[in-house]
Amino acid sequence: MIAFNGRADMMVPYDGGTGMGVTNAVYPPASYSISNWVGFDGCSPNATRQVSADGNVITDTYSGGRGGSEVVLVTINNGKHAWPGAAGPAWQGGDQPATDISANDVMWEFFVRHPKSS
């Protein structure tokens, strides 16, 4: 499982809470979802951390899960509610995407490492 979350996302707050845009929507922190996946997949609770040169992108990889599974959390410190690496906002007035990484490329690398098994 791989997830991309921005710390500056006001729609789905990284640390949990009430987001903007959906009435009465309260979101758990990103860490809650990640810890649930780590437990479900039987991964080590201790992540290997990789930080970009400028410190804006943090990738935590929880490995050692059943069947070689991993859980990866990509945190973009200045990331908002937009697809990382996209050419522009998904809708008029939407947030500008972070340009530090391409979510498409990172996901592709993840799926190449973890092909579907039958």
Biopython code that builds the backbone (N, CA, C, O; Angstrom):
import numpy as np
from Bio.PDB.StructureBuilder import StructureBuilder

atoms = [
    (1, "MET", "N", (0.847, -1.157, 0.000)),
    (1, "MET", "CA", (0.000, 0.000, 0.000)),
    (1, "MET", "C", (0.893, 1.220, 0.000)),
    (1, "MET", "O", (1.880, 1.273, 0.733)),
    (2, "ILE", "N", (0.555, 2.195, -0.812)),
    (2, "ILE", "CA", (1.294, 3.447, -0.857)),
    (2, "ILE", "C", (0.310, 4.595, -0.739)),
    (2, "ILE", "O", (-0.768, 4.577, -1.334)),
    (3, "ALA", "N", (0.702, 5.599, 0.044)),
    (3, "ALA", "CA", (-0.157, 6.767, 0.260)),
    (3, "ALA", "C", (0.675, 8.027, 0.109)),
    (3, "ALA", "O", (1.851, 8.061, 0.471)),
    (4, "PHE", "N", (0.050, 9.058, -0.428)),
    (4, "PHE", "CA", (0.670, 10.373, -0.569)),
    (4, "PHE", "C", (-0.178, 11.354, 0.234)),
    (4, "PHE", "O", (-1.384, 11.468, 0.016)),
    (5, "ASN", "N", (0.454, 12.052, 1.151)),
    (5, "ASN", "CA", (-0.270, 13.023, 1.966)),
    (5, "ASN", "C", (0.536, 14.307, 2.088)),
    (5, "ASN", "O", (1.753, 14.278, 2.269)),
    (6, "GLY", "N", (-0.160, 15.430, 1.987)),
    (6, "GLY", "CA", (0.474, 16.738, 2.148)),
    (6, "GLY", "C", (0.164, 17.332, 3.506)),
    (6, "GLY", "O", (-0.980, 17.298, 3.959)),
    (7, "ARG", "N", (1.163, 17.866, 4.146)),
    (7, "ARG", "CA", (0.973, 18.499, 5.452)),
    (7, "ARG", "C", (0.178, 19.799, 5.362)),
    (7, "ARG", "O", (-0.386, 20.243, 6.362)),
    (8, "ALA", "N", (0.123, 20.413, 4.185)),
    (8, "ALA", "CA", (-0.602, 21.669, 4.015)),
    (8, "ALA", "C", (-1.995, 21.451, 3.412)),
    (8, "ALA", "O", (-2.631, 22.408, 2.971)),
    (9, "ASP", "N", (-2.469, 20.218, 3.387)),
    (9, "ASP", "CA", (-3.787, 19.882, 2.835)),
    (9, "ASP", "C", (-4.867, 20.348, 3.806)),
    (9, "ASP", "O", (-4.947, 19.867, 4.936)),
    (10, "MET", "N", (-5.693, 21.283, 3.359)),
    (10, "MET", "CA", (-6.777, 21.801, 4.202)),
    (10, "MET", "C", (-8.071, 21.001, 4.019)),
    (10, "MET", "O", (-8.981, 21.102, 4.841)),
    (11, "MET", "N", (-8.157, 20.206, 2.945)),
    (11, "MET", "CA", (-9.357, 19.405, 2.695)),
    (11, "MET", "C", (-9.363, 18.146, 3.561)),
    (11, "MET", "O", (-10.384, 17.793, 4.152)),
    (12, "VAL", "N", (-8.218, 17.476, 3.629)),
    (12, "VAL", "CA", (-8.050, 16.269, 4.437)),
    (12, "VAL", "C", (-6.789, 16.496, 5.278)),
    (12, "VAL", "O", (-5.691, 16.151, 4.843)),
    (13, "PRO", "N", (-6.934, 17.070, 6.471)),
    (13, "PRO", "CA", (-5.773, 17.453, 7.278)),
    (13, "PRO", "C", (-4.864, 16.271, 7.628)),
    (13, "PRO", "O", (-5.330, 15.222, 8.074)),
    (14, "TYR", "N", (-3.574, 16.463, 7.419)),
    (14, "TYR", "CA", (-2.570, 15.428, 7.660)),
    (14, "TYR", "C", (-2.638, 14.893, 9.089)),
    (14, "TYR", "O", (-2.553, 13.686, 9.312)),
    (15, "ASP", "N", (-2.791, 15.790, 10.040)),
    (15, "ASP", "CA", (-2.828, 15.393, 11.450)),
    (15, "ASP", "C", (-4.243, 15.096, 11.944)),
    (15, "ASP", "O", (-4.470, 14.932, 13.142)),
    (16, "GLY", "N", (-5.184, 15.031, 11.015)),
    (16, "GLY", "CA", (-6.570, 14.710, 11.362)),
    (16, "GLY", "C", (-7.349, 15.944, 11.744)),
    (16, "GLY", "O", (-6.787, 17.012, 11.985)),
    (17, "GLY", "N", (-8.653, 15.774, 11.792)),
    (17, "GLY", "CA", (-9.534, 16.871, 12.181)),
    (17, "GLY", "C", (-10.551, 17.159, 11.103)),
    (17, "GLY", "O", (-10.745, 16.368, 10.179)),
    (18, "THR", "N", (-11.195, 18.295, 11.232)),
    (18, "THR", "CA", (-12.241, 18.698, 10.309)),
    (18, "THR", "C", (-11.612, 19.312, 9.070)),
    (18, "THR", "O", (-10.831, 20.260, 9.157)),
    (19, "GLY", "N", (-11.960, 18.764, 7.931)),
    (19, "GLY", "CA", (-11.447, 19.302, 6.675)),
    (19, "GLY", "C", (-12.398, 20.323, 6.103)),
    (19, "GLY", "O", (-13.557, 20.415, 6.507)),
    (20, "MET", "N", (-11.892, 21.089, 5.157)),
    (20, "MET", "CA", (-12.721, 22.080, 4.473)),
    (20, "MET", "C", (-13.437, 21.414, 3.303)),
    (20, "MET", "O", (-12.889, 20.508, 2.676)),
    (21, "GLY", "N", (-14.630, 21.847, 3.011)),
    (21, "GLY", "CA", (-15.309, 21.384, 1.804)),
    (21, "GLY", "C", (-16.401, 20.356, 2.029)),
    (21, "GLY", "O", (-17.401, 20.367, 1.311)),
    (22, "VAL", "N", (-16.246, 19.477, 2.990)),
    (22, "VAL", "CA", (-17.268, 18.461, 3.254)),
    (22, "VAL", "C", (-17.840, 18.733, 4.639)),
    (22, "VAL", "O", (-17.131, 18.656, 5.642)),
    (23, "THR", "N", (-19.123, 19.052, 4.682)),
    (23, "THR", "CA", (-19.766, 19.390, 5.938)),
    (23, "THR", "C", (-19.671, 18.245, 6.938)),
    (23, "THR", "O", (-19.993, 17.100, 6.618)),
    (24, "ASN", "N", (-19.232, 18.558, 8.134)),
    (24, "ASN", "CA", (-19.140, 17.624, 9.255)),
    (24, "ASN", "C", (-18.175, 16.458, 9.027)),
    (24, "ASN", "O", (-18.251, 15.450, 9.730)),
    (25, "ALA", "N", (-17.278, 16.583, 8.064)),
    (25, "ALA", "CA", (-16.307, 15.510, 7.823)),
    (25, "ALA", "C", (-15.135, 15.664, 8.795)),
    (25, "ALA", "O", (-14.497, 16.715, 8.858)),
    (26, "VAL", "N", (-14.869, 14.612, 9.540)),
    (26, "VAL", "CA", (-13.729, 14.590, 10.464)),
    (26, "VAL", "C", (-12.836, 13.432, 10.026)),
    (26, "VAL", "O", (-13.290, 12.294, 9.912)),
    (27, "TYR", "N", (-11.574, 13.734, 9.785)),
    (27, "TYR", "CA", (-10.639, 12.747, 9.260)),
    (27, "TYR", "C", (-9.648, 12.314, 10.333)),
    (27, "TYR", "O", (-9.211, 13.129, 11.145)),
    (28, "PRO", "N", (-9.295, 11.030, 10.336)),
    (28, "PRO", "CA", (-8.237, 10.577, 11.243)),
    (28, "PRO", "C", (-6.884, 11.050, 10.686)),
    (28, "PRO", "O", (-6.788, 11.373, 9.502)),
    (29, "PRO", "N", (-5.857, 11.094, 11.513)),
    (29, "PRO", "CA", (-4.534, 11.457, 10.997)),
    (29, "PRO", "C", (-4.010, 10.408, 10.023)),
    (29, "PRO", "O", (-4.405, 9.244, 10.076)),
    (30, "ALA", "N", (-3.122, 10.831, 9.140)),
    (30, "ALA", "CA", (-2.511, 9.909, 8.174)),
    (30, "ALA", "C", (-1.861, 8.738, 8.903)),
    (30, "ALA", "O", (-1.909, 7.606, 8.422)),
    (31, "SER", "N", (-1.261, 8.998, 10.046)),
    (31, "SER", "CA", (-0.584, 7.938, 10.804)),
    (31, "SER", "C", (-1.547, 6.824, 11.215)),
    (31, "SER", "O", (-1.138, 5.668, 11.324)),
    (32, "TYR", "N", (-2.804, 7.151, 11.442)),
    (32, "TYR", "CA", (-3.801, 6.155, 11.839)),
    (32, "TYR", "C", (-4.021, 5.140, 10.716)),
    (32, "TYR", "O", (-3.997, 3.932, 10.948)),
    (33, "SER", "N", (-4.234, 5.639, 9.510)),
    (33, "SER", "CA", (-4.442, 4.746, 8.369)),
    (33, "SER", "C", (-3.198, 3.904, 8.097)),
    (33, "SER", "O", (-3.290, 2.706, 7.827)),
    (34, "ILE", "N", (-2.043, 4.544, 8.172)),
    (34, "ILE", "CA", (-0.794, 3.833, 7.901)),
    (34, "ILE", "C", (-0.578, 2.730, 8.932)),
    (34, "ILE", "O", (-0.233, 1.606, 8.567)),
    (35, "SER", "N", (-0.775, 3.031, 10.206)),
    (35, "SER", "CA", (-0.557, 2.000, 11.240)),
    (35, "SER", "C", (-1.535, 0.840, 11.074)),
    (35, "SER", "O", (-1.182, -0.309, 11.338)),
    (36, "ASN", "N", (-2.751, 1.128, 10.644)),
    (36, "ASN", "CA", (-3.699, 0.042, 10.383)),
    (36, "ASN", "C", (-3.217, -0.853, 9.250)),
    (36, "ASN", "O", (-3.303, -2.076, 9.353)),
    (37, "TRP", "N", (-2.712, -0.266, 8.173)),
    (37, "TRP", "CA", (-2.201, -1.060, 7.054)),
    (37, "TRP", "C", (-0.954, -1.836, 7.448)),
    (37, "TRP", "O", (-0.787, -2.988, 7.048)),
    (38, "VAL", "N", (-0.069, -1.206, 8.237)),
    (38, "VAL", "CA", (1.145, -1.886, 8.699)),
    (38, "VAL", "C", (0.762, -3.145, 9.480)),
    (38, "VAL", "O", (1.330, -4.214, 9.256)),
    (39, "GLY", "N", (-0.200, -3.017, 10.394)),
    (39, "GLY", "CA", (-0.657, -4.166, 11.169)),
    (39, "GLY", "C", (-1.336, -5.209, 10.310)),
    (39, "GLY", "O", (-1.084, -6.403, 10.466)),
    (40, "PHE", "N", (-2.193, -4.771, 9.405)),
    (40, "PHE", "CA", (-2.929, -5.696, 8.540)),
    (40, "PHE", "C", (-1.980, -6.520, 7.678)),
    (40, "PHE", "O", (-2.180, -7.721, 7.497)),
    (41, "ASP", "N", (-0.935, -5.861, 7.139)),
    (41, "ASP", "CA", (0.006, -6.550, 6.253)),
    (41, "ASP", "C", (1.132, -7.252, 7.004)),
    (41, "ASP", "O", (1.942, -7.948, 6.392)),
    (42, "GLY", "N", (1.194, -7.079, 8.320)),
    (42, "GLY", "CA", (2.230, -7.730, 9.112)),
    (42, "GLY", "C", (3.614, -7.144, 8.903)),
    (42, "GLY", "O", (4.614, -7.852, 9.021)),
    (43, "CYS", "N", (3.679, -5.847, 8.591)),
    (43, "CYS", "CA", (4.961, -5.190, 8.365)),
    (43, "CYS", "C", (5.608, -4.794, 9.688)),
    (43, "CYS", "O", (4.945, -4.735, 10.724)),
    (44, "SER", "N", (6.887, -4.529, 9.640)),
    (44, "SER", "CA", (7.599, -4.026, 10.806)),
    (44, "SER", "C", (7.050, -2.649, 11.164)),
    (44, "SER", "O", (6.829, -1.833, 10.269)),
    (45, "PRO", "N", (6.825, -2.368, 12.443)),
    (45, "PRO", "CA", (6.327, -1.047, 12.833)),
    (45, "PRO", "C", (7.409, 0.031, 12.754)),
    (45, "PRO", "O", (7.124, 1.213, 12.943)),
    (46, "ASN", "N", (8.645, -0.375, 12.474)),
    (46, "ASN", "CA", (9.753, 0.571, 12.361)),
    (46, "ASN", "C", (10.026, 0.856, 10.887)),
    (46, "ASN", "O", (10.407, -0.036, 10.129)),
    (47, "ALA", "N", (9.826, 2.098, 10.500)),
    (47, "ALA", "CA", (9.987, 2.485, 9.104)),
    (47, "ALA", "C", (11.434, 2.813, 8.772)),
    (47, "ALA", "O", (12.217, 3.235, 9.623)),
    (48, "THR", "N", (11.756, 2.603, 7.507)),
    (48, "THR", "CA", (12.990, 3.132, 6.938)),
    (48, "THR", "C", (12.614, 4.478, 6.356)),
    (48, "THR", "O", (11.681, 4.574, 5.559)),
    (49, "ARG", "N", (13.332, 5.515, 6.748)),
    (49, "ARG", "CA", (12.980, 6.879, 6.325)),
    (49, "ARG", "C", (13.973, 7.385, 5.296)),
    (49, "ARG", "O", (15.186, 7.234, 5.441)),
    (50, "GLN", "N", (13.422, 7.990, 4.249)),
    (50, "GLN", "CA", (14.220, 8.637, 3.220)),
    (50, "GLN", "C", (13.713, 10.076, 3.107)),
    (50, "GLN", "O", (12.512, 10.310, 2.967)),
    (51, "VAL", "N", (14.638, 11.035, 3.167)),
    (51, "VAL", "CA", (14.274, 12.447, 3.130)),
    (51, "VAL", "C", (14.934, 13.092, 1.915)),
    (51, "VAL", "O", (16.118, 12.877, 1.654)),
    (52, "SER", "N", (14.160, 13.884, 1.174)),
    (52, "SER", "CA", (14.710, 14.564, 0.006)),
    (52, "SER", "C", (15.785, 15.560, 0.438)),
    (52, "SER", "O", (15.859, 15.941, 1.606)),
    (53, "ALA", "N", (16.606, 15.971, -0.504)),
    (53, "ALA", "CA", (17.723, 16.873, -0.205)),
    (53, "ALA", "C", (17.259, 18.159, 0.478)),
    (53, "ALA", "O", (17.939, 18.662, 1.372)),
    (54, "ASP", "N", (16.112, 18.693, 0.067)),
    (54, "ASP", "CA", (15.621, 19.931, 0.684)),
    (54, "ASP", "C", (14.727, 19.673, 1.894)),
    (54, "ASP", "O", (14.254, 20.618, 2.527)),
    (55, "GLY", "N", (14.492, 18.404, 2.220)),
    (55, "GLY", "CA", (13.697, 18.052, 3.392)),
    (55, "GLY", "C", (12.197, 18.154, 3.208)),
    (55, "GLY", "O", (11.448, 17.968, 4.167)),
    (56, "ASN", "N", (11.734, 18.444, 1.992)),
    (56, "ASN", "CA", (10.300, 18.632, 1.783)),
    (56, "ASN", "C", (9.533, 17.326, 1.600)),
    (56, "ASN", "O", (8.347, 17.259, 1.921)),
    (57, "VAL", "N", (10.192, 16.289, 1.089)),
    (57, "VAL", "CA", (9.519, 15.009, 0.849)),
    (57, "VAL", "C", (10.138, 13.949, 1.753)),
    (57, "VAL", "O", (11.346, 13.711, 1.730)),
    (58, "ILE", "N", (9.280, 13.321, 2.547)),
    (58, "ILE", "CA", (9.713, 12.276, 3.478)),
    (58, "ILE", "C", (8.987, 10.995, 3.088)),
    (58, "ILE", "O", (7.760, 10.963, 2.990)),
    (59, "THR", "N", (9.767, 9.941, 2.867)),
    (59, "THR", "CA", (9.183, 8.648, 2.501)),
    (59, "THR", "C", (9.498, 7.645, 3.602)),
    (59, "THR", "O", (10.658, 7.315, 3.846)),
    (60, "ASP", "N", (8.446, 7.165, 4.262)),
    (60, "ASP", "CA", (8.571, 6.153, 5.306)),
    (60, "ASP", "C", (8.107, 4.823, 4.724)),
    (60, "ASP", "O", (6.972, 4.700, 4.264)),
    (61, "THR", "N", (8.997, 3.825, 4.750)),
    (61, "THR", "CA", (8.684, 2.511, 4.205)),
    (61, "THR", "C", (8.695, 1.481, 5.326)),
    (61, "THR", "O", (9.703, 1.280, 6.003)),
    (62, "TYR", "N", (7.548, 0.834, 5.502)),
    (62, "TYR", "CA", (7.381, -0.238, 6.489)),
    (62, "TYR", "C", (7.421, -1.537, 5.702)),
    (62, "TYR", "O", (6.523, -1.802, 4.903)),
    (63, "SER", "N", (8.440, -2.344, 5.913)),
    (63, "SER", "CA", (8.626, -3.544, 5.098)),
    (63, "SER", "C", (8.528, -4.804, 5.953)),
    (63, "SER", "O", (8.207, -4.753, 7.141)),
    (64, "GLY", "N", (8.815, -5.937, 5.309)),
    (64, "GLY", "CA", (8.809, -7.214, 6.020)),
    (64, "GLY", "C", (7.439, -7.809, 6.215)),
    (64, "GLY", "O", (7.255, -8.697, 7.048)),
    (65, "GLY", "N", (6.473, -7.328, 5.452)),
    (65, "GLY", "CA", (5.111, -7.848, 5.586)),
    (65, "GLY", "C", (4.924, -9.182, 4.895)),
    (65, "GLY", "O", (5.799, -9.659, 4.173)),
    (66, "ARG", "N", (3.756, -9.777, 5.134)),
    (66, "ARG", "CA", (3.417, -11.057, 4.509)),
    (66, "ARG", "C", (3.575, -10.977, 2.999)),
    (66, "ARG", "O", (3.128, -10.023, 2.362)),
    (67, "GLY", "N", (4.218, -11.991, 2.439)),
    (67, "GLY", "CA", (4.385, -12.063, 0.993)),
    (67, "GLY", "C", (5.251, -10.945, 0.431)),
    (67, "GLY", "O", (5.166, -10.637, -0.758)),
    (68, "GLY", "N", (6.083, -10.334, 1.270)),
    (68, "GLY", "CA", (6.950, -9.245, 0.804)),
    (68, "GLY", "C", (6.258, -7.899, 0.724)),
    (68, "GLY", "O", (6.767, -6.971, 0.096)),
    (69, "SER", "N", (5.104, -7.788, 1.355)),
    (69, "SER", "CA", (4.356, -6.531, 1.272)),
    (69, "SER", "C", (5.065, -5.402, 2.005)),
    (69, "SER", "O", (5.844, -5.624, 2.932)),
    (70, "GLU", "N", (4.772, -4.192, 1.563)),
    (70, "GLU", "CA", (5.274, -2.967, 2.167)),
    (70, "GLU", "C", (4.128, -1.979, 2.292)),
    (70, "GLU", "O", (3.153, -2.032, 1.542)),
    (71, "VAL", "N", (4.266, -1.082, 3.250)),
    (71, "VAL", "CA", (3.380, 0.068, 3.373)),
    (71, "VAL", "C", (4.286, 1.286, 3.277)),
    (71, "VAL", "O", (5.271, 1.397, 4.006)),
    (72, "VAL", "N", (3.944, 2.201, 2.369)),
    (72, "VAL", "CA", (4.777, 3.372, 2.138)),
    (72, "VAL", "C", (3.930, 4.635, 2.326)),
    (72, "VAL", "O", (2.853, 4.771, 1.745)),
    (73, "LEU", "N", (4.434, 5.543, 3.141)),
    (73, "LEU", "CA", (3.806, 6.852, 3.320)),
    (73, "LEU", "C", (4.758, 7.900, 2.766)),
    (73, "LEU", "O", (5.885, 8.045, 3.240)),
    (74, "VAL", "N", (4.293, 8.634, 1.750)),
    (74, "VAL", "CA", (5.050, 9.740, 1.189)),
    (74, "VAL", "C", (4.412, 11.019, 1.717)),
    (74, "VAL", "O", (3.272, 11.342, 1.384)),
    (75, "THR", "N", (5.160, 11.738, 2.538)),
    (75, "THR", "CA", (4.678, 12.987, 3.124)),
    (75, "THR", "C", (5.349, 14.146, 2.400)),
    (75, "THR", "O", (6.571, 14.185, 2.261)),
    (76, "ILE", "N", (4.532, 15.088, 1.943)),
    (76, "ILE", "CA", (5.050, 16.274, 1.270)),
    (76, "ILE", "C", (4.729, 17.459, 2.180)),
    (76, "ILE", "O", (3.572, 17.853, 2.327)),
    (77, "ASN", "N", (5.763, 18.010, 2.780)),
    (77, "ASN", "CA", (5.554, 19.051, 3.789)),
    (77, "ASN", "C", (4.758, 20.236, 3.277)),
    (77, "ASN", "O", (3.886, 20.736, 3.987)),
    (78, "ASN", "N", (5.034, 20.705, 2.053)),
    (78, "ASN", "CA", (4.256, 21.835, 1.524)),
    (78, "ASN", "C", (3.122, 21.357, 0.617)),
    (78, "ASN", "O", (2.499, 22.168, -0.069)),
    (79, "GLY", "N", (2.852, 20.062, 0.607)),
    (79, "GLY", "CA", (1.826, 19.499, -0.269)),
    (79, "GLY", "C", (0.421, 19.854, 0.188)),
    (79, "GLY", "O", (0.105, 19.829, 1.378)),
    (80, "LYS", "N", (-0.401, 20.181, -0.780)),
    (80, "LYS", "CA", (-1.808, 20.515, -0.523)),
    (80, "LYS", "C", (-2.690, 19.415, -1.094)),
    (80, "LYS", "O", (-2.216, 18.302, -1.320)),
    (81, "HIS", "N", (-3.960, 19.704, -1.330)),
    (81, "HIS", "CA", (-4.917, 18.720, -1.835)),
    (81, "HIS", "C", (-4.829, 18.682, -3.360)),
    (81, "HIS", "O", (-5.735, 19.129, -4.064)),
    (82, "ALA", "N", (-3.707, 18.135, -3.854)),
    (82, "ALA", "CA", (-3.460, 18.059, -5.289)),
    (82, "ALA", "C", (-2.516, 16.895, -5.560)),
    (82, "ALA", "O", (-1.741, 16.502, -4.688)),
    (83, "TRP", "N", (-2.582, 16.345, -6.768)),
    (83, "TRP", "CA", (-1.776, 15.194, -7.158)),
    (83, "TRP", "C", (-0.330, 15.635, -7.369)),
    (83, "TRP", "O", (-0.071, 16.457, -8.248)),
    (84, "PRO", "N", (0.622, 15.114, -6.589)),
    (84, "PRO", "CA", (2.024, 15.534, -6.718)),
    (84, "PRO", "C", (2.574, 15.282, -8.125)),
    (84, "PRO", "O", (2.504, 14.174, -8.656)),
    (85, "GLY", "N", (3.119, 16.347, -8.703)),
    (85, "GLY", "CA", (3.716, 16.238, -10.027)),
    (85, "GLY", "C", (2.765, 16.519, -11.177)),
    (85, "GLY", "O", (3.183, 16.502, -12.335)),
    (86, "ALA", "N", (1.495, 16.778, -10.886)),
    (86, "ALA", "CA", (0.535, 17.086, -11.946)),
    (86, "ALA", "C", (0.885, 18.430, -12.581)),
    (86, "ALA", "O", (1.586, 19.247, -11.986)),
    (87, "ALA", "N", (0.386, 18.644, -13.794)),
    (87, "ALA", "CA", (0.680, 19.876, -14.523)),
    (87, "ALA", "C", (-0.002, 21.094, -13.900)),
    (87, "ALA", "O", (0.469, 22.220, -14.061)),
    (88, "GLY", "N", (-1.083, 20.876, -13.206)),
    (88, "GLY", "CA", (-1.817, 21.987, -12.600)),
    (88, "GLY", "C", (-2.929, 21.447, -11.726)),
    (88, "GLY", "O", (-3.056, 20.236, -11.551)),
    (89, "PRO", "N", (-3.736, 22.345, -11.174)),
    (89, "PRO", "CA", (-4.846, 21.909, -10.313)),
    (89, "PRO", "C", (-5.823, 21.004, -11.051)),
    (89, "PRO", "O", (-6.004, 21.121, -12.263)),
    (90, "ALA", "N", (-6.449, 20.102, -10.305)),
    (90, "ALA", "CA", (-7.418, 19.170, -10.897)),
    (90, "ALA", "C", (-8.717, 19.871, -11.270)),
    (90, "ALA", "O", (-9.465, 19.368, -12.108)),
    (91, "TRP", "N", (-8.995, 21.006, -10.676)),
    (91, "TRP", "CA", (-10.205, 21.768, -10.984)),
    (91, "TRP", "C", (-9.877, 23.253, -10.833)),
    (91, "TRP", "O", (-8.922, 23.623, -10.149)),
    (92, "GLN", "N", (-10.669, 24.083, -11.469)),
    (92, "GLN", "CA", (-10.445, 25.521, -11.408)),
    (92, "GLN", "C", (-10.541, 25.983, -9.960)),
    (92, "GLN", "O", (-11.531, 25.716, -9.278)),
    (93, "GLY", "N", (-9.524, 26.667, -9.504)),
    (93, "GLY", "CA", (-9.495, 27.135, -8.119)),
    (93, "GLY", "C", (-8.893, 26.117, -7.160)),
    (93, "GLY", "O", (-8.749, 26.393, -5.969)),
    (94, "GLY", "N", (-8.541, 24.944, -7.674)),
    (94, "GLY", "CA", (-7.942, 23.910, -6.824)),
    (94, "GLY", "C", (-6.507, 24.254, -6.457)),
    (94, "GLY", "O", (-5.914, 25.192, -6.990)),
    (95, "ASP", "N", (-5.967, 23.474, -5.538)),
    (95, "ASP", "CA", (-4.600, 23.695, -5.075)),
    (95, "ASP", "C", (-3.582, 23.367, -6.158)),
    (95, "ASP", "O", (-3.794, 22.485, -6.991)),
    (96, "GLN", "N", (-2.478, 24.096, -6.127)),
    (96, "GLN", "CA", (-1.355, 23.801, -7.018)),
    (96, "GLN", "C", (-0.659, 22.545, -6.508)),
    (96, "GLN", "O", (-0.430, 22.423, -5.304)),
    (97, "PRO", "N", (-0.319, 21.618, -7.383)),
    (97, "PRO", "CA", (0.375, 20.404, -6.952)),
    (97, "PRO", "C", (1.836, 20.677, -6.596)),
    (97, "PRO", "O", (2.470, 21.578, -7.146)),
    (98, "ALA", "N", (2.346, 19.886, -5.672)),
    (98, "ALA", "CA", (3.771, 19.931, -5.351)),
    (98, "ALA", "C", (4.547, 19.452, -6.568)),
    (98, "ALA", "O", (4.095, 18.567, -7.295)),
    (99, "THR", "N", (5.709, 20.039, -6.782)),
    (99, "THR", "CA", (6.508, 19.686, -7.949)),
    (99, "THR", "C", (7.779, 18.920, -7.572)),
    (99, "THR", "O", (8.596, 18.610, -8.439)),
    (100, "ASP", "N", (7.943, 18.618, -6.297)),
    (100, "ASP", "CA", (9.142, 17.919, -5.821)),
    (100, "ASP", "C", (9.250, 16.498, -6.351)),
    (100, "ASP", "O", (10.348, 16.000, -6.598)),
    (101, "ILE", "N", (8.099, 15.845, -6.525)),
    (101, "ILE", "CA", (8.062, 14.459, -6.979)),
    (101, "ILE", "C", (6.877, 14.279, -7.923)),
    (101, "ILE", "O", (5.965, 15.103, -7.981)),
    (102, "SER", "N", (6.927, 13.187, -8.649)),
    (102, "SER", "CA", (5.797, 12.778, -9.466)),
    (102, "SER", "C", (5.172, 11.559, -8.799)),
    (102, "SER", "O", (5.801, 10.504, -8.715)),
    (103, "ALA", "N", (3.949, 11.697, -8.330)),
    (103, "ALA", "CA", (3.264, 10.552, -7.717)),
    (103, "ALA", "C", (3.139, 9.415, -8.729)),
    (103, "ALA", "O", (3.227, 8.245, -8.356)),
    (104, "ASN", "N", (2.937, 9.742, -9.996)),
    (104, "ASN", "CA", (2.845, 8.701, -11.024)),
    (104, "ASN", "C", (4.109, 7.858, -11.060)),
    (104, "ASN", "O", (4.038, 6.629, -11.075)),
    (105, "ASP", "N", (5.270, 8.513, -11.076)),
    (105, "ASP", "CA", (6.539, 7.791, -11.147)),
    (105, "ASP", "C", (6.787, 6.964, -9.892)),
    (105, "ASP", "O", (7.223, 5.815, -9.978)),
    (106, "VAL", "N", (6.512, 7.542, -8.733)),
    (106, "VAL", "CA", (6.737, 6.828, -7.471)),
    (106, "VAL", "C", (5.816, 5.619, -7.375)),
    (106, "VAL", "O", (6.235, 4.549, -6.932)),
    (107, "MET", "N", (4.556, 5.787, -7.791)),
    (107, "MET", "CA", (3.621, 4.656, -7.780)),
    (107, "MET", "C", (4.068, 3.564, -8.741)),
    (107, "MET", "O", (3.986, 2.378, -8.420)),
    (108, "TRP", "N", (4.538, 3.959, -9.915)),
    (108, "TRP", "CA", (4.988, 2.971, -10.890)),
    (108, "TRP", "C", (6.126, 2.139, -10.296)),
    (108, "TRP", "O", (6.117, 0.912, -10.397)),
    (109, "GLU", "N", (7.103, 2.802, -9.678)),
    (109, "GLU", "CA", (8.220, 2.093, -9.052)),
    (109, "GLU", "C", (7.716, 1.130, -7.973)),
    (109, "GLU", "O", (8.220, 0.014, -7.846)),
    (110, "PHE", "N", (6.720, 1.565, -7.198)),
    (110, "PHE", "CA", (6.139, 0.724, -6.151)),
    (110, "PHE", "C", (5.493, -0.526, -6.761)),
    (110, "PHE", "O", (5.715, -1.638, -6.283)),
    (111, "PHE", "N", (4.703, -0.338, -7.806)),
    (111, "PHE", "CA", (4.000, -1.479, -8.411)),
    (111, "PHE", "C", (4.950, -2.412, -9.156)),
    (111, "PHE", "O", (4.686, -3.611, -9.240)),
    (112, "VAL", "N", (6.035, -1.896, -9.692)),
    (112, "VAL", "CA", (7.036, -2.754, -10.310)),
    (112, "VAL", "C", (7.664, -3.651, -9.240)),
    (112, "VAL", "O", (7.910, -4.831, -9.486)),
    (113, "ARG", "N", (7.924, -3.092, -8.052)),
    (113, "ARG", "CA", (8.493, -3.888, -6.948)),
    (113, "ARG", "C", (7.493, -4.907, -6.392)),
    (113, "ARG", "O", (7.883, -5.931, -5.830)),
    (114, "HIS", "N", (6.206, -4.614, -6.555)),
    (114, "HIS", "CA", (5.158, -5.464, -5.977)),
    (114, "HIS", "C", (4.128, -5.851, -7.031)),
    (114, "HIS", "O", (2.990, -5.386, -6.985)),
    (115, "PRO", "N", (4.517, -6.694, -7.977)),
    (115, "PRO", "CA", (3.551, -7.123, -8.997)),
    (115, "PRO", "C", (2.436, -7.952, -8.373)),
    (115, "PRO", "O", (2.619, -8.606, -7.347)),
    (116, "LYS", "N", (1.300, -7.908, -9.010)),
    (116, "LYS", "CA", (0.159, -8.678, -8.533)),
    (116, "LYS", "C", (0.484, -10.171, -8.604)),
    (116, "LYS", "O", (0.984, -10.667, -9.614)),
    (117, "SER", "N", (0.193, -10.863, -7.526)),
    (117, "SER", "CA", (0.394, -12.316, -7.551)),
    (117, "SER", "C", (-0.980, -12.978, -7.681)),
    (117, "SER", "O", (-1.996, -12.419, -7.267)),
    (118, "SER", "N", (-0.989, -14.149, -8.248)),
    (118, "SER", "CA", (-2.287, -14.824, -8.462)),
    (118, "SER", "C", (-2.598, -15.786, -7.360)),
    (118, "SER", "O", (-3.645, -16.433, -7.384)),
]
sb = StructureBuilder()
sb.init_structure("model")
sb.init_model(0)
sb.init_chain("A")
sb.init_seg("    ")
for serial, (resi, resn, name, xyz) in enumerate(atoms, 1):
    if name == "N":
        sb.init_residue(resn, " ", resi, " ")
    sb.init_atom(name, np.array(xyz, "f"), 0.0, 1.0, " ", f" {name:<3s}", serial, name[0])
structure = sb.get_structure()
